[in-house]
Amino acid sequence: MLTDIIARNLTVIFCGINPGLKSSEDGHHFSGRSNRFWKVLHESGFTSHQIEAENDTSILDFGYGLTTAVARPTSRADELSKEEFDNSLEIFKEKMTKFQPKYIGFLGKAAYKAFSGKKQIEWGLQTEDFCGAKVWVLPNTSGLNRGFSLDDLVVSYGKFYIEIQNLEE
């Protein structure tokens, strides 16, 4: 099992759909070779240097944390059932209520669709809060997500970073 990297009152908790098999095996978030999360986080301004997956807990130093919507690791997120998302919702709500992040950054639309019950989700800032946190939906950084180039991901995450900076001012 992959452990959450979380603390109270974080600026952002990034929420992946579920752990990949490599991340689960290694015990580090986004450790798969093809996952672009750490590179995108750095290049979009969130971190001053590119964090290596084995140092994933250092993300807390920047005021960010990591969790997943569903705990079961799979090789592909589309292997998860609706029931797994449904069964994870209350646990996720309890976690967000307890830790009270300012933002939840959902990585991909799948988890937020399942948790919000909405059929259509736009990228970016959502109109409603989730357990008191603002919600931002970001493209998934998985190497399997070929719909977004590295540059596309950096632009998308960069918009989120600017939103956060504007809020902090």
N, C-alpha and C positions, 0 to 999 in steps of 0.2 A: 504494500500500500504506500502511496505517496502522501507525505505529511504536508498539511497546510503550513504556509509561512505567513503568519498573521499576528497582528497586535491590535490593541485598541486605537481608535481614532486615526487610522491611516488616511492618507490623502486618497489613495486608490487601492482597491483590491482587484487584481486582475483575475478573472474567472475563466479558466479553460473549460472545455466541454467535459473532458475526462482525461486521465493520464494515458499516455502512450505506453506501449509495452516496455520500451527502452527506459523511459523515465521511471516507470514503476520498478523495474529491475535495478536501476542505478540508485534510486531514492532521491533523484534530483529533477526538478521541474525543467521541462523543455530540453532534455539532454539528447534527444534524437539528432543525428547529424544534419538532417534536412530541415529541422525546425529553425525558423528565422527569428524567434521571439527576442532573444538577447541582443542580436544585431539591430533589429528594428527599434527596440527600446532605447538603445544608445543613440542610434542615428536620428531618431525623432526628438531627442533632447531630454528624455526622462532620466538618463544616467550619464555621468561625466566620463565613464569608460564602459567598455563592453564587459559585462559580467559573464564569467564562465559558469556553465550549469552546475559544476561541483561547488561553486561559491554562491548558490542561489539564495541562501539566507541573507546575504549582504544587501539584497533588495530592500530589506527593512531600513537600512541606513538612509535610504532616499525617501522614506515615508510611504512605501508601497508594499503590498503583500501579494500572495498567490494562493489560490484555491481552485478547486474544480467543482463543476455542477454535479457530476456523478463520480463516485469513487472508483468504480470498476475499470481497470485498465483494458484497453482493446488496441488492436493495430489500426483500426479505423473508427472514427466517431459514429459512422452510420451503422455500426454493429449494436448500438444501444437501442433499447426499446422505449416506447412511450412510458411504460410502467416504471422503468428505471428512473426516468426523469420525474415522474409523479411521486415515486417513493423518496426521492432526494429533496423535494421541494421544502418540506418542513425543516429538515436538518439545515438546509441552506438558509432559510429564513431565520432560524434560531441563531445561526452563526453571525449573520449580518446584523441582527438586532443586538447581540452581545458585543460585537467588536466595533460597530458604528463607523464604518468608513464613510468618507465624504462622497466618494464615487465608487461604483462597481463598473469595471470595464469588462463586459462580456466579450470573449474572443470567439467570434462567429455568432450567427443568428440562432442556431439550434437551441441552445440552453435558454436564452431569453424568451424565445417563442414558447418553449415548453413551460417556463416558469410564469410568464405573463398571461398565457392563454390567447395571445394575439395571433392572428393568421398572417398579417403583414407587418414586417419590421423594416424600418429604414436604417441605414448606417448612421452613426453619430449619436448625438444627444437625444434621449427619449423625452417625451412630454411628461411622463409620470415618474415619481420616485419609487424605489423598491426598498422597503424596510427603512425608510428615512434617508436613503442614499440616492444621489443622482445617478442615472444610468447612461452609459455610453456604450454603444455596440460597435465593435471593431472587427475588421476581417481577421480570420484565424491565420496565424503565422505558420501553420503546419506546411511542410513541403508538399503535402498532398493537395493543398489549396493552390492550384495552378491558375486560378482566376485573378490572382493579385501578384504582380511582380514585386520585387523587393522595394523598388521606388514607390509603387502604389501603396504598399504597406507603410512605408516611412511617412508619406504624405498624410495618410489617414491617421496614424498615431500622432503625427505632429500637430494636427488640428486639435486632437484631444489634449495634448500637452499645452497648447496655447490657451485652450479653454480653462484648464486648471490654473495656469499662471495668471490669467485675468481674474479668476475668482480669488486668488490669494492676495491680489493687490488691494 
